[in-house]
Amino acid sequence: MPKVLITGASGLLGRALVKEFTKASWDVVGLAYSRAGGLLKKVDLRDSTAVRNIITDFKPDVVVHSAAERRPDVVEKQAEETKNLNVGATSTITSICGEIGAYMIYLSTDYIFDGKDAPYKVHDKPNPLNKYGQSKLDGEVAVQANTACPSAILRVPVLYGEVEYLEESAVTILFKALLDTSKPAPMCAYQLRYPTHVQDIALVCRQMGDLYLKNPSAAKGIFHWCHNEQMTKNDMAKVMVDVFSLKGDHVVANHNPPSGTPRPYDCRLDCSSLTSLGIGQNTKFRDGIEPCLRPFYEKFEKK
């Protein structure tokens, strides 16, 4: 039975990764910190000694490093703390993987690009517009610098899935504004996004792990995965309104670039590096979002 260690296992993507690898009969160890519990092991990834002990003890074939601070507005205010996790911990894990020969999949982001020349291929020049994108790019550099570590960088877009609370995803949080009809709900109709279900990313990671066990050289390098539906947040909100037959009169489309932390206009990713390997899955947004939001809708209806 192949073994996989997953960081950030209590998070939105991490939970999907644990589920996918377990379903595929891998021996799974999940690491978490703020929401550790149950079968997950509590580890502060900034503690290099603790990280080294747990990885070398488990000796995984594959490490999927999904833990990160990925909220751009938070990163802008906590740049140093973010660097310790997004870059420092990544460097530590990469080094340990190199020592034990474990294949590492590093989850990165489409925000390493400036959004001015989509679609982006894997070797297009990065130019992040904010500190979050820069921190993930710095993490990529740390991974690539360690030639002893067999690795893959997987860049992904905005994600959604079965959230524990609506604020857990930049997609599902839109539903909170839709349910509150007491005030206008401004929705960005400017930036183009490609909302991707975490179960699709989890499957891609598992398929990459399977490929590495069979053909290591084919599974190394930089890869992209994102859904092929182009949507603004306003488009996503329209789907949610339609799926749950909500009142949408209070939704106000904003066609201007949003203020605050700069975000790229269009970071569509070219996924041919994975599709050429027979890897990938696309869950239609309408099909994927309904079961994710259904529990929150039913709770709202009972009030």
ZAPATOR-243546 format. One record per residue (C-alpha): residue number from 1; residue in one letter; x, y, z. Coordinates in steps of 0.1 Angstrom, whole numbers, always signed. Each point is the difference from the previous one (the first is absolute). Layout:
+-----+------+-------+-------+-------+
! pos ! code !    c1 !    c2 !    c3 !
+-----+------+-------+-------+-------+
! NUM !    A !     X !     Y !     Z !
...
+-----+------+-------+-------+-------+
// end
This chain:
+-----+------+-------+-------+-------+
! pos ! code !    c1 !    c2 !    c3 !
+-----+------+-------+-------+-------+
!   1 !    M !    +0 !    +0 !    +0 !
!   2 !    P !   +15 !   +33 !   -11 !
!   3 !    K !    +3 !   +27 !   +27 !
!   4 !    V !    -8 !   +37 !    -2 !
!   5 !    L !    +4 !   +28 !   +25 !
!   6 !    I !   -23 !   +30 !    -4 !
!   7 !    T !    +7 !   +34 !   +15 !
!   8 !    G !   -29 !   +24 !    +7 !
!   9 !    A !   -22 !   -31 !    +3 !
!  10 !    S !   -28 !   +18 !   +20 !
!  11 !    G !    -4 !   +26 !   -26 !
!  12 !    L !   -25 !    +1 !   -29 !
!  13 !    L !   +24 !   -16 !   -25 !
!  14 !    G !   +17 !   -21 !   +26 !
!  15 !    R !   -32 !   -17 !   +10 !
!  16 !    A !    -7 !    -9 !   -36 !
!  17 !    L !   +36 !   -13 !    -4 !
!  18 !    V !    -3 !   -23 !   +30 !
!  19 !    K !   -33 !   -13 !   -13 !
!  20 !    E !   +13 !    -6 !   -35 !
!  21 !    F !   +32 !   -18 !    +9 !
!  22 !    T !   -18 !   -21 !   +27 !
!  23 !    K !   -26 !   -10 !   -26 !
!  24 !    A !   +27 !   -11 !   -23 !
!  25 !    S !   +15 !   -23 !   +27 !
!  26 !    W !   +31 !   +21 !    +9 !
!  27 !    D !   +13 !    +1 !   +35 !
!  28 !    V !    -7 !   +36 !   +10 !
!  29 !    V !   +15 !   +22 !   +28 !
!  30 !    G !   -15 !   +35 !    +2 !
!  31 !    L !   +16 !   +29 !   +17 !
!  32 !    A !   -19 !   +29 !   +14 !
!  33 !    Y !    +4 !   +27 !   +26 !
!  34 !    S !   -29 !   +24 !    +9 !
!  35 !    R !   -27 !   -26 !    -8 !
!  36 !    A !   +19 !   -32 !    +9 !
!  37 !    G !   -20 !   -28 !   +14 !
!  38 !    G !   -12 !   -35 !    -6 !
!  39 !    L !   +24 !   -19 !   -22 !
!  40 !    L !   +20 !   +32 !    -9 !
!  41 !    K !   +33 !    +6 !   +17 !
!  42 !    K !    +6 !   +34 !   +15 !
!  43 !    V !   +32 !   +15 !   -13 !
!  44 !    D !   +12 !   +36 !    -4 !
!  45 !    L !   +17 !    +0 !   -34 !
!  46 !    R !   +22 !   +28 !   +12 !
!  47 !    D !   +16 !   -24 !   +25 !
!  48 !    S !   +26 !   -16 !   -22 !
!  49 !    T !   +10 !   -26 !   +25 !
!  50 !    A !   -36 !   -12 !    +5 !
!  51 !    V !    -6 !    -1 !   -38 !
!  52 !    R !   +32 !   -20 !    -5 !
!  53 !    N !    -9 !   -25 !   +27 !
!  54 !    I !   -34 !    -8 !   -14 !
!  55 !    I !   +10 !    -2 !   -36 !
!  56 !    T !   +31 !   -22 !    +6 !
!  57 !    D !   -20 !   -22 !   +23 !
!  58 !    F !   -28 !    -6 !   -25 !
!  59 !    K !   +22 !    -1 !   -31 !
!  60 !    P !   -26 !    +9 !   -25 !
!  61 !    D !    +3 !    -7 !   -37 !
!  62 !    V !   -18 !   +32 !    -7 !
!  63 !    V !    -4 !   +33 !   +19 !
!  64 !    V !   -28 !   +24 !   -11 !
!  65 !    H !    +8 !   +34 !   +14 !
!  66 !    S !   -33 !   +19 !    +0 !
!  67 !    A !    +4 !   +20 !   +32 !
!  68 !    A !    +3 !   +37 !    -6 !
!  69 !    E !   -13 !   +34 !   +10 !
!  70 !    R !   -20 !    +7 !   -32 !
!  71 !    R !   -21 !   +30 !    +9 !
!  72 !    P !   +15 !   +29 !   -19 !
!  73 !    D !   -14 !   +27 !   +23 !
!  74 !    V !   +15 !   -18 !   +31 !
!  75 !    V !   +33 !    -5 !   -17 !
!  76 !    E !    +3 !   +37 !    -7 !
!  77 !    K !    -2 !    +7 !   +37 !
!  78 !    Q !   +20 !   -30 !   +12 !
!  79 !    A !   +28 !    -3 !   -25 !
!  80 !    E !   +26 !   -13 !   +23 !
!  81 !    E !   -22 !   -26 !   +16 !
!  82 !    T !   -11 !   -11 !   -35 !
!  83 !    K !   +36 !    -3 !   -11 !
!  84 !    N !    +8 !   -23 !   +28 !
!  85 !    L !   -28 !   -24 !   -11 !
!  86 !    N !    -3 !    +4 !   -37 !
!  87 !    V !   +38 !    +1 !    -6 !
!  88 !    G !   +19 !   -11 !   +31 !
!  89 !    A !   -21 !   -31 !    +7 !
!  90 !    T !    +0 !    -9 !   -37 !
!  91 !    S !   +37 !    +2 !    -1 !
!  92 !    T !    +3 !   -23 !   +30 !
!  93 !    I !   -24 !   -26 !   -14 !
!  94 !    T !   +17 !    +0 !   -33 !
!  95 !    S !   +34 !    -6 !   +16 !
!  96 !    I !   -14 !   -29 !   +21 !
!  97 !    C !   -17 !   -15 !   -31 !
!  98 !    G !   +34 !    +2 !   -18 !
!  99 !    E !   +17 !   -19 !   +28 !
! 100 !    I !   -25 !   -29 !    +1 !
! 101 !    G !    -8 !    -1 !   -38 !
! 102 !    A !   -37 !   +10 !    +4 !
! 103 !    Y !   -18 !   +16 !   -29 !
! 104 !    M !   -14 !   +34 !    +9 !
! 105 !    I !   -30 !   +17 !   -15 !
! 106 !    Y !    +1 !   +37 !    +8 !
! 107 !    L !   -34 !   +18 !    -3 !
! 108 !    S !    +5 !   +34 !   -15 !
! 109 !    T !   -23 !   +26 !   -15 !
! 110 !    D !   -10 !   +18 !   -32 !
! 111 !    Y !    +7 !   +32 !   +19 !
! 112 !    I !   +37 !    -3 !    -9 !
! 113 !    F !   -11 !   +16 !   -33 !
! 114 !    D !   -11 !   +36 !    -6 !
! 115 !    G !   -32 !   -10 !   -20 !
! 116 !    K !    +9 !   +21 !   -31 !
! 117 !    D !    +8 !   -28 !   -25 !
! 118 !    A !   -21 !   -31 !    +6 !
! 119 !    P !    -1 !   -29 !    -5 !
! 120 !    Y !   +33 !    -7 !   +18 !
! 121 !    K !   +22 !   -30 !    -8 !
! 122 !    V !   +21 !   -16 !   +26 !
! 123 !    H !   +32 !   +18 !   -10 !
! 124 !    D !   -14 !   +34 !    -5 !
! 125 !    K !   +17 !   +28 !   +20 !
! 126 !    P !   -16 !    +6 !   +34 !
! 127 !    N !    -8 !   +35 !   +11 !
! 128 !    P !   -20 !    +0 !   +33 !
! 129 !    L !   -20 !   +31 !    +8 !
! 130 !    N !    -3 !    -6 !   +37 !
! 131 !    K !   +19 !   -14 !   +30 !
! 132 !    Y !   -19 !   -33 !    +0 !
! 133 !    G !    +9 !    -7 !   -36 !
! 134 !    Q !   +36 !    +9 !    +7 !
! 135 !    S !    +1 !   -23 !   +31 !
! 136 !    K !   -12 !   -29 !   -21 !
! 137 !    L !   +25 !    +8 !   -27 !
! 138 !    D !   +28 !    +1 !   +26 !
! 139 !    G !   -12 !   -34 !   +11 !
! 140 !    E !    +3 !   -13 !   -35 !
! 141 !    V !   +35 !   +13 !    -2 !
! 142 !    A !    +9 !   -18 !   +32 !
! 143 !    V !   -14 !   -33 !   -14 !
! 144 !    Q !   +18 !    +3 !   -33 !
! 145 !    A !   +33 !   +10 !   +17 !
! 146 !    N !    +2 !   -34 !   +17 !
! 147 !    T !   +10 !   -23 !   -28 !
! 148 !    A !    +1 !   -30 !   +23 !
! 149 !    C !   -37 !    +1 !    +5 !
! 150 !    P !   -22 !   -16 !   -27 !
! 151 !    S !   -27 !   +25 !    -2 !
! 152 !    A !   -30 !   +15 !   -18 !
! 153 !    I !   -15 !   +35 !    +2 !
! 154 !    L !   -37 !    +0 !    -5 !
! 155 !    R !   -15 !   +35 !    -6 !
! 156 !    V !   -38 !    +3 !    +7 !
! 157 !    P !   -26 !   +27 !    -1 !
! 158 !    V !   -27 !   +11 !   +25 !
! 159 !    L !   -14 !   -32 !   +17 !
! 160 !    Y !   -33 !   -10 !   +15 !
! 161 !    G !   -15 !   -32 !   +15 !
! 162 !    E !   -17 !   -13 !   +30 !
! 163 !    V !    +8 !   +28 !   +24 !
! 164 !    E !    -3 !    -1 !   +38 !
! 165 !    Y !   -11 !   +37 !    -1 !
! 166 !    L !    -8 !   +23 !   -29 !
! 167 !    E !   +30 !   +22 !    +5 !
! 168 !    E !   +23 !   -30 !    -6 !
! 169 !    S !    +0 !    +7 !   -37 !
! 170 !    A !    +0 !   +32 !   -20 !
! 171 !    V !   -28 !   -17 !   -21 !
! 172 !    T !   -24 !   -12 !   +27 !
! 173 !    I !    +2 !   +32 !   +20 !
! 174 !    L !   -20 !   +17 !   -28 !
! 175 !    F !   -30 !   -21 !   +12 !
! 176 !    K !    +0 !   +19 !   +33 !
! 177 !    A !    -6 !   +33 !   -18 !
! 178 !    L !   -27 !   -16 !   -22 !
! 179 !    L !   -20 !   -13 !   +31 !
! 180 !    D !    +0 !   +35 !   +16 !
! 181 !    T !   -26 !   +19 !   -21 !
! 182 !    S !    -1 !   +29 !   +25 !
! 183 !    K !   +28 !   +19 !   -18 !
! 184 !    P !   +16 !    +1 !   -35 !
! 185 !    A !   +24 !   -27 !    -8 !
! 186 !    P !   +28 !   +14 !   -23 !
! 187 !    M !   +15 !   -27 !   -22 !
! 188 !    C !   +32 !    +4 !   -20 !
! 189 !    A !    -8 !    -3 !   -37 !
! 190 !    Y !   +35 !   +10 !   -12 !
! 191 !    Q !   +26 !   -26 !    +9 !
! 192 !    L !    -2 !   -34 !   -18 !
! 193 !    R !    +3 !   -31 !   +22 !
! 194 !    Y !    -1 !   -37 !    -6 !
! 195 !    P !   -15 !   -15 !   +32 !
! 196 !    T !   +12 !   -36 !    +4 !
! 197 !    H !   -14 !   -26 !   +24 !
! 198 !    V !   +25 !   -14 !   +25 !
! 199 !    Q !   -10 !   -35 !    -9 !
! 200 !    D !   +14 !    +6 !   -35 !
! 201 !    I !   +33 !   +13 !   +14 !
! 202 !    A !    +2 !   -29 !   +24 !
! 203 !    L !    -5 !   -25 !   -28 !
! 204 !    V !   +27 !   +17 !   -20 !
! 205 !    C !   +24 !    -3 !   +29 !
! 206 !    R !    -8 !   -37 !    +5 !
! 207 !    Q !    +4 !    -7 !   -37 !
! 208 !    M !   +34 !   +18 !    +1 !
! 209 !    G !   +10 !   -22 !   +29 !
! 210 !    D !   -10 !   -31 !   -19 !
! 211 !    L !   +19 !   +12 !   -30 !
! 212 !    Y !   +31 !    +6 !   +20 !
! 213 !    L !    +0 !   -35 !   +14 !
! 214 !    K !    -1 !   -14 !   -36 !
! 215 !    N !   +20 !   +26 !   -19 !
! 216 !    P !   +18 !   +25 !   +23 !
! 217 !    S !   +14 !   +22 !   -28 !
! 218 !    A !   -34 !    +7 !   -15 !
! 219 !    A !   -14 !   +12 !   +33 !
! 220 !    K !   +27 !   +26 !    +7 !
! 221 !    G !    -1 !   +37 !   -10 !
! 222 !    I !   -26 !   +28 !    -1 !
! 223 !    F !   -37 !    -7 !    -6 !
! 224 !    H !   -32 !   +19 !    -2 !
! 225 !    W !   -36 !   -10 !    +8 !
! 226 !    C !   -31 !   +22 !    -1 !
! 227 !    H !   -36 !    -4 !   -11 !
! 228 !    N !    -9 !   +12 !   -35 !
! 229 !    E !   -30 !   +21 !   +10 !
! 230 !    Q !    +8 !   +37 !    +0 !
! 231 !    M !   -20 !   +19 !   +25 !
! 232 !    T !    +0 !   +33 !   +20 !
! 233 !    K !   -12 !    +0 !   +35 !
! 234 !    N !   -32 !   +15 !   -13 !
! 235 !    D !    -4 !   -30 !   -23 !
! 236 !    M !    +5 !   -24 !   +29 !
! 237 !    A !   -26 !   +19 !   +20 !
! 238 !    K !   -25 !    -3 !   -28 !
! 239 !    V !    +5 !   -38 !    -1 !
! 240 !    M !    -6 !    -2 !   +38 !
! 241 !    V !   -31 !   +21 !    -3 !
! 242 !    D !   -14 !   -22 !   -27 !
! 243 !    V !    +9 !   -33 !   +17 !
! 244 !    F !   -18 !    +9 !   +32 !
! 245 !    S !   -27 !   +22 !   -15 !
! 246 !    L !   +11 !   +30 !   +21 !
! 247 !    K !   -10 !   +36 !    -3 !
! 248 !    G !   +28 !   +18 !   -19 !
! 249 !    D !   -14 !   +35 !    -2 !
! 250 !    H !   +26 !   +12 !   +26 !
! 251 !    V !   +30 !   -12 !   -21 !
! 252 !    V !   +19 !   +28 !   -15 !
! 253 !    A !   +25 !    -7 !   -28 !
! 254 !    N !   +32 !   +21 !    +4 !
! 255 !    H !   +18 !    +2 !   -34 !
! 256 !    N !   +29 !   +20 !   +15 !
! 257 !    P !   +34 !   -14 !   +11 !
! 258 !    P !    -4 !    -7 !   +38 !
! 259 !    S !   +19 !   +21 !   +25 !
! 260 !    G !   +23 !   -13 !   +27 !
! 261 !    T !   +26 !   -27 !    -5 !
! 262 !    P !    +8 !    -2 !   -38 !
! 263 !    R !   -11 !   -31 !   -17 !
! 264 !    P !    +6 !   -11 !   -36 !
! 265 !    Y !   -27 !    +4 !   -26 !
! 266 !    D !    +1 !   -33 !   -18 !
! 267 !    C !   +24 !   -29 !   +10 !
! 268 !    R !   -15 !   -28 !   -20 !
! 269 !    L !   +25 !   -29 !    +1 !
! 270 !    D !    +9 !   -22 !   -30 !
! 271 !    C !    -5 !   -35 !   +14 !
! 272 !    S !   +15 !   -19 !   -30 !
! 273 !    S !   +30 !   -12 !   +20 !
! 274 !    L !   -24 !   -23 !   +20 !
! 275 !    T !   -27 !    -8 !   -26 !
! 276 !    S !   +28 !   -13 !   -23 !
! 277 !    L !    +7 !   -25 !   +28 !
! 278 !    G !   -36 !   -10 !    +3 !
! 279 !    I !    -3 !   +17 !   +33 !
! 280 !    G !   -29 !   +23 !   +11 !
! 281 !    Q !   -36 !    +4 !    +8 !
! 282 !    N !   -25 !   +29 !    -3 !
! 283 !    T !   -31 !    +3 !   +21 !
! 284 !    K !   -25 !   +25 !   -14 !
! 285 !    F !    -4 !   +29 !   +23 !
! 286 !    R !   -38 !    -3 !    +1 !
! 287 !    D !    +3 !   -37 !    +9 !
! 288 !    G !   +28 !    +5 !   +25 !
! 289 !    I !   -13 !   +31 !   +19 !
! 290 !    E !   -35 !   -13 !    +9 !
! 291 !    P !   +10 !   -28 !   +24 !
! 292 !    C !   +26 !   +23 !   +16 !
! 293 !    L !   -26 !   +27 !    +8 !
! 294 !    R !   -30 !   -22 !    +7 !
! 295 !    P !    +6 !    -4 !   +37 !
! 296 !    F !    +3 !   +38 !    +5 !
! 297 !    Y !   -31 !    +6 !   -21 !
! 298 !    E !   -20 !   -25 !   +21 !
! 299 !    K !   +12 !   +15 !   +32 !
! 300 !    F !   -10 !   +35 !   -13 !
! 301 !    E !   -35 !   -13 !   -10 !
! 302 !    K !    -6 !   -13 !   +36 !
! 303 !    K !    +5 !   +34 !   +15 !
+-----+------+-------+-------+-------+
// end
